[in-house]
């Protein structure tokens, strides 16, 4: 799994380096900066949000040079729904399941009615041609504990927006079906690559979380 993800990451960041020279602000650097404060990363999150409005699910306009692809993937986990929801939706439990994830910075968390909102940045350090590429995915997660689903909207280089709705359904025998409804949005030239490799990465993370939950590791 690590080899597959490393190839995917290398290809994505090769594209990211090309696009970044022509476009915008958000950080995709080549070295980690352990002294950078959470406050600085939060300011970057806000800048990206103000620029790209990544929580807006409006489809790209025709002729905009942007496209989107939607898909759905599922996994059955031998664990009751409340427990599965709690463990699966906690991004801190993704450490070790995503081999490149090194840090999750939560900038703000609040509750409105039955929805819990989290503004966060996931930081990955990805080996690429003898160096470390630092990738930041800026996201908002919205958890519906009563409805057993959560939504996440995110932005990352090279201007890739992802909309997710993850639904947890009870199955007989105390099992849970986790269905990830995924929508990828990217420039026309990258959309097929982004959708195919993004889906593969989500499938691999699903499998890792299933194993960790069922084994009691989580």
PEPEBEL-V118943 format. One record per residue. N is the residue number from 1. RES is the residue in three letters. PSI is psi in degrees with one decimal (* if undefined). Layout:
BEGIN
n,res,psi
N,RES,PSI
N,RES,PSI
END
This chain:
BEGIN
n,res,psi
1,UNK,-40.3
2,UNK,-39.8
3,UNK,-43.2
4,UNK,-46.8
5,UNK,-36.3
6,UNK,-40.1
7,UNK,-45.7
8,UNK,-48.3
9,UNK,-42.6
10,UNK,-43.4
11,UNK,-42.5
12,UNK,-43.8
13,UNK,-22.9
14,UNK,-44.4
15,UNK,-39.4
16,UNK,-41.0
17,UNK,-39.6
18,UNK,-48.3
19,UNK,-37.7
20,UNK,-32.4
21,UNK,-18.7
22,UNK,-15.3
23,UNK,-125.4
24,UNK,-160.1
25,UNK,-44.0
26,UNK,157.8
27,UNK,125.2
28,UNK,86.7
29,UNK,-180.0
30,UNK,-3.5
31,UNK,150.1
32,UNK,151.5
33,UNK,87.4
34,UNK,-15.4
35,UNK,-7.2
36,UNK,133.6
37,UNK,156.7
38,UNK,-34.4
39,UNK,-39.1
40,UNK,-39.1
41,UNK,-35.5
42,UNK,-39.0
43,UNK,-37.7
44,UNK,-41.5
45,UNK,-47.0
46,UNK,-39.6
47,UNK,-43.6
48,UNK,-43.0
49,UNK,-44.6
50,UNK,-31.8
51,UNK,-43.9
52,UNK,-13.6
53,UNK,53.7
54,UNK,-10.8
55,UNK,-7.6
56,UNK,117.5
57,UNK,14.2
58,UNK,130.6
59,UNK,150.9
60,UNK,144.2
61,UNK,145.4
62,UNK,135.3
63,UNK,5.2
64,UNK,-13.1
65,UNK,7.1
66,UNK,147.3
67,UNK,164.5
68,UNK,151.0
69,UNK,134.9
70,UNK,146.4
71,UNK,172.0
72,UNK,134.6
73,UNK,147.6
74,UNK,155.8
75,UNK,141.2
76,UNK,130.0
77,UNK,130.9
78,UNK,74.2
79,UNK,143.0
80,UNK,153.2
81,UNK,-48.5
82,UNK,-42.1
83,UNK,-43.3
84,UNK,-44.1
85,UNK,-46.8
86,UNK,-43.0
87,UNK,-40.3
88,UNK,-36.2
89,UNK,-10.3
90,UNK,106.8
91,UNK,-22.6
92,UNK,-21.8
93,UNK,-4.6
94,UNK,-11.1
95,UNK,132.8
96,UNK,-22.2
97,UNK,-39.4
98,UNK,110.3
99,UNK,-12.9
100,UNK,-12.1
101,UNK,123.6
102,UNK,-19.1
103,UNK,142.9
104,UNK,119.9
105,UNK,115.9
106,UNK,117.3
107,UNK,-35.2
108,UNK,140.5
109,UNK,132.6
110,UNK,166.3
111,UNK,134.7
112,UNK,117.6
113,UNK,-124.2
114,UNK,7.6
115,UNK,130.3
116,UNK,126.7
117,UNK,139.4
118,UNK,123.2
119,UNK,125.4
120,UNK,164.4
121,UNK,126.0
122,UNK,129.9
123,UNK,126.8
124,UNK,144.8
125,UNK,112.6
126,UNK,121.9
127,UNK,131.4
128,UNK,110.1
129,UNK,49.6
130,UNK,5.2
131,UNK,174.1
132,UNK,120.8
133,UNK,125.9
134,UNK,115.8
135,UNK,139.1
136,UNK,127.2
137,UNK,114.5
138,UNK,131.5
139,UNK,160.8
140,UNK,127.4
141,UNK,136.9
142,UNK,113.4
143,UNK,132.6
144,UNK,87.7
145,UNK,-38.2
146,UNK,-32.3
147,UNK,-3.5
148,UNK,54.3
149,UNK,160.0
150,UNK,157.2
151,UNK,144.5
152,UNK,129.7
153,UNK,138.6
154,UNK,162.2
155,UNK,138.8
156,UNK,163.2
157,UNK,145.8
158,UNK,86.2
159,UNK,50.5
160,UNK,126.2
161,UNK,134.7
162,UNK,130.8
163,UNK,130.7
164,UNK,141.1
165,UNK,117.1
166,UNK,118.3
167,UNK,136.5
168,UNK,119.3
169,UNK,130.1
170,UNK,138.0
171,UNK,160.4
172,UNK,151.3
173,UNK,19.6
174,UNK,23.5
175,UNK,167.9
176,UNK,134.4
177,UNK,124.4
178,UNK,118.3
179,UNK,120.4
180,UNK,115.9
181,UNK,115.1
182,UNK,135.3
183,UNK,121.6
184,UNK,136.7
185,UNK,128.8
186,UNK,175.7
187,UNK,150.0
188,UNK,-40.9
189,UNK,-17.9
190,UNK,-11.2
191,UNK,-41.4
192,UNK,-42.8
193,UNK,-47.1
194,UNK,-45.8
195,UNK,-45.7
196,UNK,-47.1
197,UNK,-31.6
198,UNK,-42.3
199,UNK,-43.6
200,UNK,-40.8
201,UNK,-40.2
202,UNK,-38.1
203,UNK,-40.3
204,UNK,-38.3
205,UNK,-39.8
206,UNK,-48.6
207,UNK,-39.9
208,UNK,-40.3
209,UNK,-38.7
210,UNK,-48.2
211,UNK,-41.3
212,UNK,-39.2
213,UNK,-46.1
214,UNK,-31.9
215,UNK,-12.0
216,UNK,3.3
217,UNK,-35.7
218,UNK,*
END
